[in-house]
């Protein structure tokens, strides 16, 4: 049975998009029975420039925008895509890759929390691909978030397991790759929708609603980013005391204990999301009934630590002084923190096209061409203006990934 080629016209909202930099893949595909799901960690259509800064250099076969119900096919299915790395050509040869626009790390659109219509459209797209390629509509792997980054992450398949696998899996399962997308993707809901694989339209969420909290609306006060007061102070002090190891986790990432300052900001939100992710709670950064109930099991309540003294690592004056833009030529501690954050959070950038040298970002307190390349890579992947300048919008986006400076 020969491979199909261009099938975008069989997909609702399907289009053909060939990149000028790489109009064709160098890989001639054998018929495959594997499909890998990815997500872009951005909100816009990516150009996949890679380390040589040529559009299409790291493109998959398909990119899907669930909100627009639009799918773009970049390579014929008789060819492999270019997005799987470290083991590269072999993996691209035997696995179809589908990138979904969105995040798996907290910001919206969140590919781990699809609406029913978004899930149904994705099921339709994957159903067409699976039918054309003969890929089984099954999945026997676990989609993870915590501890899922790295080539030796526990959920990643060995080369032998990958060779034998048939069905749908994630980028986080492909051997030799380090990325952990698409996070805790709800594969069961997708497979259920693929039974018919027909797009529908309504705004219900795929995930089953949690049963009403016995204490919701009476015992707990909702606090979130921007909240102030004793409830926030108790939350911060409790998290700091009970979960100090969070300072080294992937989603928090700055290596510092949480500040106890009565102000629910980006740092507190990152710690809350880390707790929610580890506790199996919806990761929205909002502390309300379900999250307070889970925290209470660890002795953290709105009043338990309310009398804790302020524990702030940097003064308000230092925070005010840290608001200026960073660009090529900038120097100092803020540049050092930016470099360390990019290096620790996005080590895979070392192998991307626009960065180019295959090395991790140096931490030298000097904003040079190498730092500028990493900033541009981040901006490109998150849909920001790719100017290499770290201004308010880039800073806000970096903060969402736990990079503070």
N, C-alpha and C positions, 0 to 999 in steps of 0.2 A: 504494500500500500504506500503510495507516494505521499510526500508531505504536501499540505495545502500551502498556498502562498499568502496573498493579500486577502484578508477576510473582514476588513473594517466595514464593508458594505453590508455585512450580515448582522452587525451590531447596532442597536439603537443609538443614534448620536455618533456613530463611528466615522472617523476621518482618517485620511492618510497624511502623515507628516514625516517627510524625509529631511534629515538634517544635511545642510550643505557641507559641513565638515566631514561627515561620515555617512554618505548616502547609502552605503552598503556595509554589511558585516563581512569580516574575513572568514567567518565560521560557516561551513556548510553543515547543516544539522542533520543528524540521524533522527528518525522518528522517536519522539520522547514521550514518556508517560509521567512526567513530573511538571508541576507548575509552582513557582515561588512567588509569594506575595511580598511586596515591599511597600514602604511609604516614603514620601519625599522629604518629610520634616520641613515643609513649607506650604504656602497657600496658593502659589501661582504655578503656571505651567513651567517646568524647568527646561533648560537648554542642554543640560548634561555636558558641560564643556570639558570636564576632566583636566588632567595635568597639562595638556598642550594647548588649553584654552580654545579648543575647536568644538563647536556645537555637535552633539551626538556622540562624543567620544566614549561616554559611559551610559549610553541610553539603553533602556530595556526594549523589548518588543512592543509593549503597550504601556500607555499612561492613561489613568482614569480619573476624571473629575466627577465625583459623585454628586456634588451640589448642582452642577450644570447638566448632569447626565450626558456627558460627552467622553468619548474614548478615542485616543489617537494611536494608530499603529505606525511604528517607526521602521521596522524591518519585516521583510517577508518571513513567514514561518518556515520557509526552506532554509533560512539562515538563522544563526544564533544571535542573541542580543550582545551587548557589550558591558553589562552592568555588574556581573559577578566577577569578583576579584580573587586574587590569591588562590590559585587553582584554576582560575580564569577560563581559558578557552575550552577546557574539558567540561567545566560546569555549564558554561553558556551553551555548549553544544547539546547537552542532554536535559536542559531545563528551561522552560518558557518563563520569562519574568514579566510580572505585571506590577507597575508602580501606581499606588493610589495616592493622590494629592491629599496631604494632611499630616498630622502629627500623631505619634504614639507616646508622647512624653508630657502631655498636659494641655498645651494650647489648643485652640480650635482652628480648623475642623479636626476632630479627634477620631481617628480611624478605629479606635477601640470602643467607641460608643456611637454606633451608627443608628440613624433612624430606620424605621421599617422600609421606607422607600429607597434610602441609600443602600441598605443591605440587599434589597431586591434587585436594584440596578446592577450592583456588583455581581450578584448571582447570575443575572442574565449575561453579563459580559464573560464571566468565567465559564458559564455553561456553553456558550458558543465556542470558545477556545478549546475546552475539554472535548466537546463533541467532534470538532474538526481534527484534533490531534490524537484522539483516543485516550485521553488522560482520565483515569478513574476519578469520580467525584467523591473521594473519600480523603480522610486525613487521620493519621495515627500518631501524630506528634503533639507535644504540649507547647502552647504559645506562652512565653514567659516575659517578664520585665526585670524583676530584681535579680541581679547577678547574671543577666543574659548577655552582657557585652563580652566580646573577646573570642579568639579562635578556640579557646579551650573551655568555653562556657558549657555547663552540664547538659543543656538541651541540644547542643550542636551534634549533628550526626557524624560518625566516622566516615571515611571515604568508602568503606565497604557497605555501611548501612545506607549511605546516600545512593550508591550504585544500585542497590536492590530496591530502593523506595519507589513506590508508585502512588500518585495522588497529589494532593495539595499540601504544601508546607510553607514556611516563611524564610525570608533571608537569614533569620537567626538560626536556621537549621543547616544551612549549606556549609560543608566543611571548607576550611581554609579562609573563610570570610570572618569578619569580626563584628559586623553590625548586628543589632538586636531587633530591628524592625521586623514585623509590624507590632511588636509589643504583645500585650495580652489581648490579641485579636479574638473576637468571638467566632471561632471557626464553626461551632455547633449551629449557631443561628444561620451562618452562611450556607452550610451544607443542607440545612432544612429548607432554606429558600431555593436552593438549586434543584430541589425535587421537581419544581415547575419552571424555575429560572425565567419568570416573566416579570418585567418591571411593573410595580404598583405605585400608588401615590397616596400616602398619608404620612402624618408626622409622628406616629407612635414610635417609641424606641423599641429596639429589638430585645434588649435585656428585660427580663421579667422584673416588674416592680417589687421592691422590698416590702414586706408586710409592714403596716403602720407601726411606728414605735409606740410602746405603751406609755412612754413619758413625753412624747413629742408635743411641743406647744405649751408645756406647763413647767417642766423641770429645767429645760435648757434654753439658753439664749443663743441665737445664731450670731456667729462672728466670722468675719472674712477680711480680705485685704482692704485696709482702710479703717478697720475697727480700732477702737482705743479703750483703755480702761482696765479694771481689775481682772475681768474675765480673760482678757488677752494676756495680762501679766501672769496669771496663774497657768494658762496654757503654755506660754513660753518657758516659764520656770520648770514646769513639769516635764516638758519634752527635753529640756536641757539636762535635768537630773536623771530621768529614767532612760533616755535613749541617746547618750552622748556619742555613740558610734555612728549616728546619722551624719555627723560632720564629714565623714569619709565616704559617704554613699554617692552613687551615680547622680541621683536627682538633686542632691544638695550641693555637693561638689566643691565648696570653698574651703574645706578643711578647718573651719572654725565653729565653735559652739554657738548655738543660737543666742542672739541678744535678748536680754530681758529688759524691755524699755517701754512696755505698755502700748506699743504701736505695731499693729498687724500689717507688716509690709511684705515685700517679695521673699525675704529670707524666711519669715514665719510661714508663709504659704508653701514654700518648698519643703519645709520640715513636716507640715501637715500632710502634704501630698505623699511624702515618703511613708509616713505612718499609715495613711489610707491604703497605699499600694501594698504594704506588707500585711495589712489587716483584712484585705479582701473587700474594702469599701470603695464605692465610686470615688474616683480620683478627681475631685473638683476644687480642692483647696479650701472648702467651706466647712466650718465646724458647727454642726448642728446635731440633731438627735442621734443618728447612727454613729457618727464620729465621737460625740461626747460619751455615748454608752461604751464604745470600745476603749476610749481613753480611761474611763472610770475603772475598768478592769485592771488598769495599771496604776490606780491611785491618783489619777489626774482628773480634777473636776474644776468647774468655774471658780471655786473658792479654795481649793486645797493648797495652792501655792500663792495665793493672792498677796501675802505679806512678804514675799521674797524681795530681796534688795535688787536694785538695778545691777545688771552685769553686762556692760557694753564694752566691746573691744575697741571701738573707735569713737571719738567724740563727735557731737553734732557739728562742731566747727570743721572737723575733718571731712564729714559728709558734705557740708556745703562747699568745701573747696574742691570736691571731686566731680563737679558737674560740667567742667569744660570739655570740649571735644578733644579727641586724640586722633592724630594723623601722623603721616610719615615725618620724622624729625622730632616727635615728642619723646621725652625721656622721663624716667623716674619710677616711683613705686606703683603708680596706677598702670603704667605700661607693663611693668613686671607682673602685676596681678592679672591683667588682660592676657598676657602671653601664657602664663601658667594655666589660666582657665581654659583657653583654647587648646592648649597642649593636652591637658588632662581629660577634657570633655569630648574633644573631636580628634583623637589620634589618627583616625582613618584619613583625615585631610592630607596626611603626609604622602599618600599615594594618589591624590586626585590631580586632575589635569591642570587646574589653574595654579596650584601650589608648585608642583613640578619637580622638586628635588628629592623626593622620597624620604626626607628626614623629618623628624619631629621638630616643631617650632622651638627655637632657642629662647631661653629666658635670660635676657641681658639688660632689661630696663631701657632698651633703645628701640623705638618704632621705626624699623627699616623696611626694606623691600620684602623681606621674608614675612614679617608680621603683616604688612599690607596685603600680601597674597592670601594669607589665612583669613584676614578680615573680609576680603572680597569673596572668598569661597563661602564663608558663612552668610554673607549678604545675598549671594546668588541662590543659595539653598533655601533661604527663608523669605525670598521674594522682596528683598529690600533693594534700594538703589545701590548698584555695585560701584561705589566710588572710593572704597578703602578708608573712608573717614568714619570714625566712631563717634557719631553724634547721638542725640536723644533717642531716635528710633532704633538705631542699632544697639545702643546701650540697653534699652527696654527689652529688646529681643534676646540679648545676651543674658540679661537678668533672669528671663524665664527658664534658662538652662542652668541657672545657678552660678553664672559667672559674674562676680561682683568686683568692682575696682574703683 
